[in-house]
Amino acid sequence: MILFFSFGRSIQTGTTPRAARGGMIRPDSVSGWYARLDRIESDRDVQMKQWLEAWKGSLSQGVPVAALLPEAWPTLPAALLADAGHVLDQLLARHDAQQDGRSPRGAHAIPIRLVDAIIGESVLCSPFKLKAAEKKMNMTLDALPPGFRDRLNDFDINVGNGKAIEEFEEDRLVMDEVKSGGRTMSGIPLPLADPACGAGVFAARVLKKHSDFWLSNSSLEKMAEDTETLLNGLQLLDIDPMAVKVCKNRLILEGVRLGLFGKGEGMLRISKAKKVLKNVIKCGDALQDSWPWENRPIVCYINPPWLRIKDRFRGHEDGSSLRKALGKNLRECLNKKGERRFSTMRGNVNLYRLFIERGLQILQKNGRLRAVAPDSLLREQSSAPLRRLMVEDNVWNSLWCIEEGNQIYPGIAQGVLVVDISCSGSTEEIISVGPVQRKDLQPMEGGVSKEVPRISINRNRWMDWTRGTWAIPRLPRDPFERNRVLGVIDELAQRPRLSDPRNDLASEGVAARVRVGEIDQTSWSHSIKAWKKSKKSIPFVRGAHFYSDSEGKVEIRHPAFDAGVDLEQAMWDGALPDNPRPRLACQAIVNSHQNRRLRWAVMPEGCVLGNSVNHLQLPEGVERRLMNDHGSLEKGLQWICEQLNDPRLDAWAKAWAANNNVNNYELETLPVSFNGQVVASA
């Protein structure tokens, strides 16, 4: 069995870390503090050990952590004083990255603000309910004649002031659930699991919610008992022994800081807390091993690693063999029934998909999984098996889509997704919430602001949109634009897709194929030259040669056809590929803020295409029909090009864009219909 470190507590972006408490953008002094620390103390185990010691001392002595750090350490910025636990998360994230051979500069711990919003949404109701007041015919003193007040006081008769006195009583049903270990009085559902706990950020913030409930309560009589119930209900697992050790120490310090552990009123003794945590925080492989607890969790929080198997072990000498062995072991991993454990183990596997599937497997029936993942899960083709599992075998309740990931994880270009799934059943309707901005997260109340746009998508409509891939469209926040895009999706979803053998660009059951330009611009850079006009010159067309005017008309501007265009990297100095006839080419805009995402143009005969451009390979029957109807193939392609540059198709393409790269399958799923004019006699 190949062991691998869990990177669930970090996200690798390749940029300098800039996350601070609550996910705020850190000033330069903070973003560079970790790098300066590495230059002074390169041993990350020592870093975390000394930070924990300083944190422990600060709690016992009542002084800031900075006052107890080693003198050689860089000065601690004020922004890091507020949450010692988040600094520990960041140190462990950098430790993980280095262990795997990745750059620690791009390792980001999950922001506390996001964790609090996720946890807050799943907190259950209070066990105390308002006691039903007895109906009494009371008369206020103001309604009595003068002189009656003194006389009533002589008889100790309390008339009252006419205001209701609120009295609370315990809800018996809730208290029965507390006694059975199904929840705490503070509203935390149990058992609660985290299969990639790292430094224990989710468990630490659960303790914070628990503490907030009890410290706002007038009586602390049952707090210690309830705290012990909470600790016994945790199921925290990580494959890294260092992470397990750090997690245990961190939760003790968090409990002391929050007033849950100690010798005061309602506090659980520290020795008792250590004994319990020793049993509920374990070292193990969540993906390959059996779940080490008999009682299945009712709630699972997970921030899985956003890392492909092929990117693992980059810093190891035998990294290639380790990757192959890991992939082989995961593919051959079986469940108790002898079936393969991971149905989503296909293609270029990203570990976050396996952790989500594993999280659903360990839950009890109707248990809830809340996972943080890249928003590409919503639309990329390789995630379709996982989406089918989430929709067809479970209940995918809702999602939060944070398109601008750098608002949550500063420096990250990718969008962030939070999914809420109930184990078993099937999905009949899903609520898509977003785009969510940082200000929309509600760490105190939980969830996101009600002002964030949301849409409820029923299964039939969803099926029409996606043909069973269960992708979720990217929708704008503006209400008018949002309704326009939804209208376009509903309209175009009824059309056949480009890859369908029955659409208007198919012939005799053969559909058009999407191809990538034949010239790899990196491998053949030595054969791509500046343009020199001659009879033997071959135009080399790349994405930079596509232009669109203010009216949306697309054209190719190349020095072979336009003398005023830049000559660099415009000529192919090599053999002309076979069949260099006119083609339909598509340049994709990868910047989501551009006005267009797809630009279609006709590529003249005798040109070669760079691999930054896609083109359509049409069936011969369709090409013959175009030549008959329009006089030439190039004119026929120009007519199709005008249809493909329809703004509605562009809106569709933006809505279903998986990421900043335009993949072939995105073009293959474009809805096309020319009223049968092309296919009529093809």
SEPA-238739 format. One line per field, with one value per residue (C-alpha): residue in three letters; z, x, y. Coordinates in steps of 0.02 Angstrom, whole numbers, plus 32768, in hexadecimal, padded with zeros to 4 digits. Each point is the difference from the previous one (the first is absolute). Layout:
BEGIN
residuo <- (ALA  ...) $
c3 <- (Z  ...) $
c1 <- (X  ...) $
c2 <- (Y  ...) $
% end
This chain:
BEGIN
residuo <- (MET  ILE  LEU  PHE  PHE  SER  PHE  GLY  ARG  SER  ILE  GLN  THR  GLY  THR  THR  PRO  ARG  ALA  ALA  ARG  GLY  GLY  MET  ILE  ARG  PRO  ASP  SER  VAL  SER  GLY  TRP  TYR  ALA  ARG  LEU  ASP  ARG  ILE  GLU  SER  ASP  ARG  ASP  VAL  GLN  MET  LYS  GLN  TRP  LEU  GLU  ALA  TRP  LYS  GLY  SER  LEU  SER  GLN  GLY  VAL  PRO  VAL  ALA  ALA  LEU  LEU  PRO  GLU  ALA  TRP  PRO  THR  LEU  PRO  ALA  ALA  LEU  LEU  ALA  ASP  ALA  GLY  HIS  VAL  LEU  ASP  GLN  LEU  LEU  ALA  ARG  HIS  ASP  ALA  GLN  GLN  ASP  GLY  ARG  SER  PRO  ARG  GLY  ALA  HIS  ALA  ILE  PRO  ILE  ARG  LEU  VAL  ASP  ALA  ILE  ILE  GLY  GLU  SER  VAL  LEU  CYS  SER  PRO  PHE  LYS  LEU  LYS  ALA  ALA  GLU  LYS  LYS  MET  ASN  MET  THR  LEU  ASP  ALA  LEU  PRO  PRO  GLY  PHE  ARG  ASP  ARG  LEU  ASN  ASP  PHE  ASP  ILE  ASN  VAL  GLY  ASN  GLY  LYS  ALA  ILE  GLU  GLU  PHE  GLU  GLU  ASP  ARG  LEU  VAL  MET  ASP  GLU  VAL  LYS  SER  GLY  GLY  ARG  THR  MET  SER  GLY  ILE  PRO  LEU  PRO  LEU  ALA  ASP  PRO  ALA  CYS  GLY  ALA  GLY  VAL  PHE  ALA  ALA  ARG  VAL  LEU  LYS  LYS  HIS  SER  ASP  PHE  TRP  LEU  SER  ASN  SER  SER  LEU  GLU  LYS  MET  ALA  GLU  ASP  THR  GLU  THR  LEU  LEU  ASN  GLY  LEU  GLN  LEU  LEU  ASP  ILE  ASP  PRO  MET  ALA  VAL  LYS  VAL  CYS  LYS  ASN  ARG  LEU  ILE  LEU  GLU  GLY  VAL  ARG  LEU  GLY  LEU  PHE  GLY  LYS  GLY  GLU  GLY  MET  LEU  ARG  ILE  SER  LYS  ALA  LYS  LYS  VAL  LEU  LYS  ASN  VAL  ILE  LYS  CYS  GLY  ASP  ALA  LEU  GLN  ASP  SER  TRP  PRO  TRP  GLU  ASN  ARG  PRO  ILE  VAL  CYS  TYR  ILE  ASN  PRO  PRO  TRP  LEU  ARG  ILE  LYS  ASP  ARG  PHE  ARG  GLY  HIS  GLU  ASP  GLY  SER  SER  LEU  ARG  LYS  ALA  LEU  GLY  LYS  ASN  LEU  ARG  GLU  CYS  LEU  ASN  LYS  LYS  GLY  GLU  ARG  ARG  PHE  SER  THR  MET  ARG  GLY  ASN  VAL  ASN  LEU  TYR  ARG  LEU  PHE  ILE  GLU  ARG  GLY  LEU  GLN  ILE  LEU  GLN  LYS  ASN  GLY  ARG  LEU  ARG  ALA  VAL  ALA  PRO  ASP  SER  LEU  LEU  ARG  GLU  GLN  SER  SER  ALA  PRO  LEU  ARG  ARG  LEU  MET  VAL  GLU  ASP  ASN  VAL  TRP  ASN  SER  LEU  TRP  CYS  ILE  GLU  GLU  GLY  ASN  GLN  ILE  TYR  PRO  GLY  ILE  ALA  GLN  GLY  VAL  LEU  VAL  VAL  ASP  ILE  SER  CYS  SER  GLY  SER  THR  GLU  GLU  ILE  ILE  SER  VAL  GLY  PRO  VAL  GLN  ARG  LYS  ASP  LEU  GLN  PRO  MET  GLU  GLY  GLY  VAL  SER  LYS  GLU  VAL  PRO  ARG  ILE  SER  ILE  ASN  ARG  ASN  ARG  TRP  MET  ASP  TRP  THR  ARG  GLY  THR  TRP  ALA  ILE  PRO  ARG  LEU  PRO  ARG  ASP  PRO  PHE  GLU  ARG  ASN  ARG  VAL  LEU  GLY  VAL  ILE  ASP  GLU  LEU  ALA  GLN  ARG  PRO  ARG  LEU  SER  ASP  PRO  ARG  ASN  ASP  LEU  ALA  SER  GLU  GLY  VAL  ALA  ALA  ARG  VAL  ARG  VAL  GLY  GLU  ILE  ASP  GLN  THR  SER  TRP  SER  HIS  SER  ILE  LYS  ALA  TRP  LYS  LYS  SER  LYS  LYS  SER  ILE  PRO  PHE  VAL  ARG  GLY  ALA  HIS  PHE  TYR  SER  ASP  SER  GLU  GLY  LYS  VAL  GLU  ILE  ARG  HIS  PRO  ALA  PHE  ASP  ALA  GLY  VAL  ASP  LEU  GLU  GLN  ALA  MET  TRP  ASP  GLY  ALA  LEU  PRO  ASP  ASN  PRO  ARG  PRO  ARG  LEU  ALA  CYS  GLN  ALA  ILE  VAL  ASN  SER  HIS  GLN  ASN  ARG  ARG  LEU  ARG  TRP  ALA  VAL  MET  PRO  GLU  GLY  CYS  VAL  LEU  GLY  ASN  SER  VAL  ASN  HIS  LEU  GLN  LEU  PRO  GLU  GLY  VAL  GLU  ARG  ARG  LEU  MET  ASN  ASP  HIS  GLY  SER  LEU  GLU  LYS  GLY  LEU  GLN  TRP  ILE  CYS  GLU  GLN  LEU  ASN  ASP  PRO  ARG  LEU  ASP  ALA  TRP  ALA  LYS  ALA  TRP  ALA  ALA  ASN  ASN  ASN  VAL  ASN  ASN  TYR  GLU  LEU  GLU  THR  LEU  PRO  VAL  SER  PHE  ASN  GLY  GLN  VAL  VAL  ALA  SER  ALA) $
c3 <- (8000  7FCF  8086  7FCC  805F  8005  7FB6  802F  806D  7F71  7F4E  7F89  7F8E  7FD5  8044  809F  808F  8030  806A  80AB  808A  7FB3  7F52  7FF8  7F90  8069  7FF8  7FB7  80AE  8022  7F57  8014  80B8  7FDB  7F7F  807A  8084  7F87  7FEB  80BC  802B  7F6D  8066  7FF7  808D  8070  7FC0  8035  80A5  8033  7FC9  806B  8095  7FEE  7FEF  809B  8061  7FC8  8043  80A9  8016  7FB0  7F86  7F40  7F9F  7FB1  80AB  8015  7F53  7FEA  7FF1  7F58  7FB2  7F94  8052  8001  7FA0  8061  7F85  803B  80B9  7FF6  7FDA  8031  7FBA  7F50  8003  8030  7F6C  7F8C  8047  7FE7  7F4F  7FD5  8054  7F92  7F62  8027  802C  7F54  7FA1  7FDA  8020  80AD  7FB7  7FB2  8096  804C  809C  7FF6  8041  80A9  7FBD  7F83  8082  8078  7F78  7FD6  80B5  8033  7F7E  804B  80B8  8046  8066  80B9  807D  805F  7FC6  8040  8087  7FD8  8071  8068  7FD0  8092  800B  8045  801F  7FFA  8090  7F8B  7FED  80BD  805F  806A  80AD  7FCD  7FE9  80B9  8035  7F8C  803D  80B1  7FC9  7F98  7F63  7F62  7F77  7F85  7F7E  7F6F  7FA7  7FD6  8058  7F88  804A  7FA9  8011  7FB6  7F61  802E  7F4F  7FED  80AA  7FD5  7F65  806C  8078  7F70  7FBF  7F60  8026  8085  8060  7FA2  7F5C  7FB6  7FA3  802E  7FD0  7F9D  7F8B  7F9F  7F95  7FDC  80A1  7FF2  8095  802E  7FBF  7FEF  80AD  804A  7FB9  803C  80AF  7FE4  7FD5  8099  806E  7FBC  8030  80B2  802A  7FCC  8071  80B2  8047  7FE3  8068  7F6E  7F95  8030  7FE1  7F58  7FD0  8025  7F95  7F72  800C  8006  7F63  7F96  7F7C  7FBE  7F8B  7FA4  7FAF  803A  80B2  8012  7FD6  8080  8088  7FD5  7FFC  80B0  8049  7FA1  803E  80B5  7FED  7FA7  808D  8083  7F9D  7FED  80B8  7FE5  8050  80AB  80B8  7FFB  800D  7F77  7FB7  7FCF  8052  7F87  802E  7FD3  7F5B  7FD1  8025  7F92  7F70  8000  7FCD  7F82  7F9B  7F9F  7F7D  7F66  7F46  7FE3  7F4A  800B  80B3  8055  8065  80B1  805B  800C  8017  7F58  8003  7FE4  7FC3  7F9E  7FE1  7F85  7FA7  7F8B  7FA0  7F57  7FB6  7F70  8019  7F74  8064  809D  803B  7F92  807A  8011  7FA0  7FDD  7FE8  7F5F  804C  809C  7F94  7F9D  809E  8051  7F67  7FF5  80B8  7FF9  7F65  804F  80A9  8029  8077  8074  7F71  7F94  7F8B  7FCF  8084  7F88  7F6D  7FD4  7FE8  7F46  7F93  804C  80B4  8077  80B6  8036  7F9E  805C  80A9  7FD9  7FCB  8099  806F  7FBF  8020  80B8  8029  804C  7F9B  7FED  8046  7FBA  7FA6  7FEE  7F93  7FB8  7F4C  7F63  7F9E  7F67  804F  7FC4  7F46  7FD0  7FA2  806E  8097  7FAD  8056  80AA  7FD7  7FCC  80A6  805E  7FA1  7FD9  809D  807F  801F  7FC8  8067  7FD2  7FCE  801B  7F6B  8022  7F50  8034  8069  802D  806A  8075  7FDE  7FCB  7F73  7FBE  7F50  800B  803F  80A4  801A  809E  7FE9  8078  7FE0  8060  7FFC  7F9C  7F9D  7F5F  7FD5  7FC2  8015  8026  803F  7FAD  8064  7FB3  7FC7  80B8  8034  809D  8052  7FE8  8076  80AC  807F  8095  7FBF  7F88  7F45  7F87  7FF6  7FC2  7F83  7F9C  7F63  7FFF  7F8D  801F  7F6F  7FF4  7FB9  7F5A  7FD4  8036  7F92  7F69  801C  8018  7FB1  80A2  8026  808E  7FE4  804F  7F95  802F  8019  8012  809F  7FAA  8001  7F4F  7FB4  8066  7FBC  7F4F  800F  804B  7F6F  7F83  8058  8002  7F47  7FBE  806D  7F8C  7F6C  7FD3  8033  7F87  8025  7FE5  7F61  7FDD  7FFC  7F68  7FEE  7FF9  7F68  7FFB  80BC  7FFF  806B  7FF1  8066  8064  7FE0  8049  7F8E  7FB6  8036  80B5  8018  8088  7FAB  7F54  8036  7F93  7F65  8026  7FB3  7FDA  7F64  7F59  7F69  7F76  7F9A  8074  80A3  8069  8075  80B5  8059  80BD  807D  7FF9  7F4A  802C  8010  801F  7FE6  806D  7FA9  8025  7F4E  8004  7F81  7FEF  7FF4  7FC2  7FA1  7F6E  7FEA  805B  7FEB  809E  8077  806B  7F9E  8094  8012  7F66  7F86  8003  7FC4  7FE2  7F99  7FDD  805B  7F9A  7FC5  801E  7FC0  8050  80B2  808A  808C  80B1  8073  80B7  8074  80A4  8061  8046  8006  7F42  7F9D  7F9E  802C  7F53  7F5A  7F61  7F5A  7F59  7FE6  7F4A  7F9C  8016  80B6  8097  80AF  80A7  808E  8057  7F7C  7FE5  7F5A  7FC4  7F95  7F9E  7FAF  7F43  7FE0  805B  7F9F  7F5A  8032  8030  7F57  7FA2  8062  800E  7F67  8060  80A2  8044  7FE4  8050  8097  800C  800A  808D  8056  800A  8058  807B  802F  803F  80A8  804C  7FDC  8050  809B  8006  7FF2  8090  806E  7FE8  8001  8071  8020  7FAB  7F7E  7F73  7FEA  7F67  805C  801F  7F44  7FE2  8074  7FAB  7FCA  7F43  7F8D  7F54  7FDE  7F9F  7F75  8005  801F  7F8E  7F70  804A) $
c1 <- (8000  8043  7FEA  7FEA  7FEB  7F56  8003  7F4C  8035  8054  7FE7  8093  7FFB  80B5  7FF7  803B  7F87  7F9A  7F74  7FE1  7F83  7F54  804C  8028  808C  809B  8077  80AC  804B  7F90  8014  80BD  8006  7FF7  808C  806D  7FDE  803A  80A7  8019  7FB8  7FEF  7FC6  7F43  7FE8  8062  7F9B  7F5B  8045  8042  7F60  7F99  8071  7FF2  7F44  7FF4  806C  7F99  7F61  804D  805A  7F81  807C  7FFF  8049  8080  804F  802D  8041  80BB  8061  8048  7F53  7FC5  7F8E  7F4F  7F8A  7F6A  7F8A  803D  7FE5  7F44  7FF8  8090  7FA4  7FFC  80BC  8010  7F91  8071  80A0  7FBA  7FC8  80B2  8042  7F8D  8038  80B8  7FE6  7FB6  8082  7F8E  8027  7FC7  7FE6  7F5E  7FB9  7F64  7FA2  7F43  7FC2  7FAA  7F71  7FD0  800D  7F8F  7F7E  7FFC  7FF5  7F81  7F83  7FFA  7FED  7F5D  7F7B  8014  7FC0  7FA9  7F55  7F90  7F8F  7F48  7FBC  7F65  7F6B  7FD2  7F85  807B  7FD5  808A  8018  7FDD  7F4D  7FDD  7FB5  8078  8025  7FEC  80BD  8029  7F6E  8033  80B3  7FC0  7FB9  809E  7F97  806A  7F99  8090  802F  7FA1  80A0  8020  8094  8061  8026  8060  7FF6  8060  7FBD  7FEB  801B  80A0  8040  7FDE  806C  8088  7FFC  8010  809B  7FAD  8026  803C  7F95  805F  7FB8  8094  7FC5  8062  8062  8061  808D  808F  8060  808E  8004  80AD  8019  7F49  7FB8  7F4E  8003  804A  7F76  7F7D  8047  7FEC  7F47  7FEB  8055  7F97  7F61  8033  8053  7F61  7F9B  7FD6  802C  80A2  7FC7  7FFD  8089  808B  7F91  7FC9  80B4  8032  7F6F  803F  80B3  7FC7  7F9A  8093  804F  809E  8077  809F  808A  808C  803C  803C  7F52  7FB1  8077  7FE5  7F43  7FFC  8068  7FA1  7F55  803C  803F  7F61  7F98  8065  7FF4  7F44  7FE4  7FCA  8096  8047  7FD0  7F7A  7F44  7FB8  80AD  803B  80A4  8093  803A  7F54  7FFE  80AB  7FC6  7F66  805C  8083  7F77  7FA1  8094  8052  8086  7FC8  7FDD  7F4B  8003  804D  7FE0  7F5D  7FAD  8044  7F5D  7F6B  7F7F  7FED  8000  7F63  8064  80A3  8062  808D  8079  804E  80A3  7FF2  8089  800B  8054  807A  8039  8028  80B0  8050  8090  8029  8089  7F8C  7F68  7FCA  7FF8  7FA9  7F7B  7FE3  7FF3  7F88  7F90  8003  7FD6  7F71  7FB7  800B  7FBB  7F63  7F70  7FB7  7F95  809A  7FD3  8075  7FFA  800D  7F88  8047  80B1  8009  807A  8072  7FC3  7FFD  8006  7F74  7F85  8036  7FF1  7F4F  7FCD  8054  7FA9  7F58  802F  8029  7F61  7F67  7F60  7FC0  80A5  803E  80A4  8041  809A  806C  8039  8032  7F6A  803C  7FA6  7F5E  8025  809F  7FE6  8076  7F92  7F62  800D  8009  7F6C  7F9B  8029  7FCD  7F5C  7FC6  8039  7FF7  7FA2  8065  7FA7  805A  80A1  8056  8064  808A  803C  8083  8067  807D  7F7B  8009  80AF  8062  8076  7F9B  7FBB  7F85  7F4E  7FCE  7F6A  7FA9  7F8B  7F7C  7FCF  7F91  8035  7F92  7F62  7FF8  7FFA  7F5D  8030  809D  8019  8090  803A  8074  8068  8031  8073  8069  7F8B  7F6F  804A  7FAF  8077  7F91  7F55  8044  7FE4  7FFD  7F9B  7F4D  802A  806C  7FA1  7FCA  7FA1  7FA3  8019  7F89  803D  7FA1  803E  80AF  7FFB  7FCA  8090  808B  7FC7  802A  80AC  7FB1  806F  7FCF  8007  8062  7F7F  801E  7FD1  7FA1  7F45  7FDB  8098  7FDE  7F50  8040  8081  7F80  7F8B  808B  8029  7F49  7FEE  80A1  7FF7  7F79  8078  8070  80B7  8090  803A  7F52  7FF4  7F55  802F  8009  80BC  7FF7  7FF3  7FC5  8016  80B0  8011  8079  80A0  805B  80BB  8091  8073  8086  809A  803C  8045  807A  8047  800B  8034  809D  7F91  7F92  804D  7FD9  7F97  805A  7F92  8028  7FA7  8041  7FD2  7F81  7F95  8009  7F5F  7FF4  7F85  804D  7FC8  7F46  7FAB  7F4F  7FBA  7F86  7F6D  8044  8037  8096  808C  80B2  8084  80A1  8090  7FDB  7F58  801C  80A2  7FE8  800B  8095  8074  8045  7FD5  7F93  8057  8013  80AB  7FD9  7F9A  7F4A  7F8E  7F8E  7F59  8020  7F53  7F94  7FCB  7F90  8074  7FD7  8067  7FCE  8014  8044  7FE5  7F50  7FF3  800C  7F63  8007  803A  7FFA  8032  7FDB  8053  8021  80B3  8035  804A  80BA  8010  803E  7FB9  8056  7FC4  7FB3  7F76  7F7C  7FAD  7F6E  8018  7F5E  7FC0  801C  7F45  7FE9  808F  7FB4  7F58  8051  8058  7F5E  7F99  807E  806F  809F  8034  8048  7F5D  7F9E  8072  7FEB  7F43  8015  807B  7F7D  7F8A  8086  802A  7F4E  8009  7F8D  807D  8086  7F94  7FE9  80BB  8023  7F7D  8047  80B9  8058  809A  8071  8030  7F86  7FFD  7FC6  7F69  7FC0  7FF7  7FB9  7F6E  7FD0  7F49  7FF5  7F6B  7FF7  7F4B  803A  804F  80A7  7FCB  7F68  8052  80AA) $
c2 <- (8000  80AA  8083  80B3  80A0  8052  80AD  8024  8091  805D  8038  800B  8096  8025  80B1  8053  7FDC  8095  7FB8  8048  7FE6  7FEE  7FF7  80B9  803E  8009  8093  7FE0  7FF4  7F69  7FAB  8004  7FCF  7F46  800D  8062  7F7B  7F79  8059  8004  7F55  7F88  7F6A  8009  7F84  8076  8095  7FB0  7FBF  80AB  8056  7F88  801D  80BC  7FF4  7F93  807A  8095  7FAF  7FD6  80A6  8073  804D  8009  7F6D  8075  8021  7F48  7FD6  7FE0  80A3  7FCC  7FF3  8091  807F  7FC0  8074  803F  7FAB  7F55  8022  7FEB  7F45  7F8F  7F6A  8045  801C  7F49  7FD0  8063  7FB4  7F51  8029  8035  7F63  7F96  8057  7FE7  7F49  7FE4  8063  8093  80B7  803A  80AD  7FC6  7FA3  804E  7FCD  8008  80A9  8001  806A  7F79  7F76  805F  801D  7F46  7FC6  8084  7FC3  7F51  802F  7FBA  8059  8028  7F7E  808A  803A  808A  7FBF  8012  8087  7FDA  8066  8071  808E  807F  80B4  8081  8079  8091  7FC2  7FFF  8093  8069  7FB9  7F49  7FE7  8016  7F94  7F71  8008  7FE6  7F58  7FD3  7FF9  8015  8051  8009  8080  7FB2  7FC5  7F4A  7FB0  7F8D  7F57  7F75  7F44  7F6F  7FB1  7F49  7FBF  8063  7FCA  7F4A  8017  804F  7F6C  7F85  805A  8040  80B6  8077  807B  8087  7FBF  7FA1  7F61  7F63  7F9B  8082  7FCB  804E  7F81  807C  8062  804D  8075  7FEC  80A4  7FBE  7FB1  809F  806C  7F83  801B  80BA  7FEA  7F92  8081  808F  7FA3  7FD9  80A5  805A  7F8D  8035  7F55  7FA0  7F6B  7F85  804E  7F87  7F69  8047  8026  7F4D  7FC4  806C  7FC0  7F4A  801D  803C  7F8F  8054  7FA6  802F  7F9B  8073  7FD8  80B2  8043  7F8B  803A  80B7  7FE8  7FB6  808D  8085  7FC7  8000  80B3  8035  7FB7  805E  80A2  7FEE  7FDC  7F4B  7FA7  802A  8004  8086  7FEC  7F92  7FD9  7F54  7FD0  800A  7F51  7FBC  8060  7FBB  7F4F  8012  8056  7F76  7F86  806C  8043  7F73  7FE7  7FA0  8002  8033  7FCA  7F53  7FC6  7FD2  808A  7FE5  8026  7F8A  8089  8058  80BE  8067  8097  8003  80A1  7FF1  8073  7F7E  8016  8055  7F96  7F87  7F58  802A  8099  7F9B  7FD9  8085  8013  7F47  7FA7  7F6D  8070  7FAC  7F53  8045  8052  7F61  7F98  807B  8002  7F42  7FE9  807C  7FAD  7F55  8036  7F9B  8018  7F7A  7FBB  7FE4  808F  808C  8087  8093  800D  80AB  7FBD  8027  805E  8083  7FEE  8092  7FCB  8075  7F94  7F63  8055  803A  7F51  7FB5  8080  7FC5  7F4B  8017  8061  7FB0  8007  80B3  8041  80A5  8022  80B0  800A  808C  7FE3  8060  8040  7FA0  7F6B  8050  7FF9  7FA3  7F5D  7F9B  8026  7FBE  7F54  8055  8070  7F67  7FAF  809D  8012  7F4F  7FA3  808E  80A2  8096  8084  80A0  8054  80A7  803B  807F  8029  807E  7F89  8087  8054  7F6A  7FBE  809B  7FD4  7F6C  8010  7F6F  800C  7FAE  7F8E  7FC4  7F6B  7FBE  7F4A  7F87  7F4A  7F87  8024  8063  80B8  8049  80B7  8062  80B1  805C  8098  807F  8052  8013  808D  8006  807D  7F85  7F7E  8006  7FB4  8028  7FCB  7F7D  7FEF  8092  809F  7FF3  8089  7F87  7FC8  7F4B  7F8E  7F5E  7F86  7F6C  7F5B  8007  80AD  7FCF  7F65  8068  8076  7F80  7F5B  7FA5  8049  8066  8097  80A6  809F  809A  808A  80BC  805B  808D  7FCF  803E  7FAC  7F63  7FEF  801E  7F74  7F88  8026  7FDA  7F5C  7FC9  802A  7FB4  7F65  7FBC  7FFF  7F6C  800F  8012  7F4F  7FB4  7F96  8050  80B8  8072  7FE9  7F42  7F90  7F4B  7FEF  804B  809C  8090  7FEB  8085  7FFF  8060  8063  7F8F  8065  7FF7  80AE  7FC6  7F66  8053  80AF  7FF4  7FEF  8096  809A  80B6  8017  8015  8013  7F83  7F7C  7F77  8056  7FA0  806A  7FC7  8033  8007  8049  80AE  800F  7FFB  80AA  8038  80AE  8061  7FAB  7F52  7FD7  7F8B  7FFE  7FC0  8087  7FB3  8051  7F8A  8059  80A6  8060  8066  7F6C  7FCB  7F8D  7F9D  7F47  8002  7F89  7F44  7FC8  7F4A  7F87  8028  7F82  7F90  8044  80BB  8035  8087  7FDA  8043  8037  8037  806B  7FFB  8093  7FBC  80A1  7FF6  80BF  8012  8027  7F5E  7F51  7FAF  804D  7F9F  802A  7FAD  7FCA  8019  7F72  7FE0  8038  7FA0  8015  800F  7F93  8097  7FF7  7F79  7FD5  7F98  7F66  7FF4  7F5F  7FFA  7FFB  80A6  8051  7FC8  8049  80A6  800B  7FDA  807E  808F  7FED  7FD7  7FAF  80A2  805E  7F73  8001  80BC  7FE8  7F80  8073  8089  7F86  7FC7  80B4  8015  805E  7F7D  7F77  806A  8018  7F43  7FE4  8078  7FAE  7F51  802C  7F82  806A  807F  7F7E  7FDB  7F45  7FA1  7FBA  80B2  801B  7F53  8026  80A4  7FFB  8018  800F  804F  7FD1  7F68  8068  7FA7  7F4E  8000  7FA3  7FDB) $
% end
